[in-house]
Amino acid sequence: MAVNPSTRCTPSVIRYPSRRSLLALCKQTSSRPVSFSGARSARIISVQAQKSGSDGVGPKRSINIAETEVPVGSSSASAIDFLTLCHRLKTTKRKGWINHGIKGPESIADHMYRMALMALIAGDLPGVNRERCIKIAIVHDIAEAIVGDITPSDGVPKEEKSRREQAALNEMCKVLGGGMRAEEIQELWAEYENNASLEANLVKDFDKVEMILQALEYEMEHGKVLDEFFLSTAGKFQTEIGKSWAAEINSRRKAGLENNSN
């Protein structure tokens, strides 16, 4: 989905989301209830959540966002606000694993971290900027801090999923305070979303490779058969590295299944 320049945050004007706009956004993009406390002012956002069970399947969390008065335009405050919001990436479990009964599944941040490692260790490819691949891997699911992990089982059309994530990303960039870093995050996310570069092609493959590697690990740890994840990615890898790594994972899985059947 192309990024509308008019919606990007600019360094010259810092706009902060109002309590009303954040509440409306969360209602549109997430089933998690949101409540606000504290007087309206600018701007430290403090996020508190009810803890779910260790397997991530407990009751849905209630997010309380409290605002504390700080000097407008404080870069330190904006950075900590943004990082506090990103904390949800560490605590939100990937829904595909929850739906398959995996206890203690990986978080969104877990998934993105290993993708970034993949970009770090991958061999050099002509015309591919590895540093940019690492950055794309780090931000590609960042909007899920607000919208959560939307999976095909949720029945949300692709266009609507993209719209929700773009709206969430816009809000996150406002929390960050705009400027060059916020614009870079927008650009990296859009590049991945649109599969618009060699780097995006490679990171798209890493997204699938990380998923099937995790599926293999869960099959081994929990004694489950998770065919769905392997079938949904078969034949969809765009790069030679992606194809090679996926083939290695599938080869190890096949060997493991054969050993278990003997």
Secondary structure, DSSP 8 states (H G I E B T S, - for coil): ----GGGS--SS------HHHHHHHHHHH-SS-EEEES-S-SEEEEEE-----TTS-SS---EEEEEEE--TT-HHHHHHHHHHHHHHHHH-B-HHHHHTT-SS--BHHHHHHHHHHHHHHS---TT--HHHHHHHHHHTTTTHHHH----GGGT--HHHHHHHHHHHHHHHHHHHTSSHHHHHHHHHHHHHHTT-SHHHHHHHHHHHHHHHHHHHHHHHHH----HHHHHHHTT---SHHHHHHHHHHHHHHHHHHHHHH-
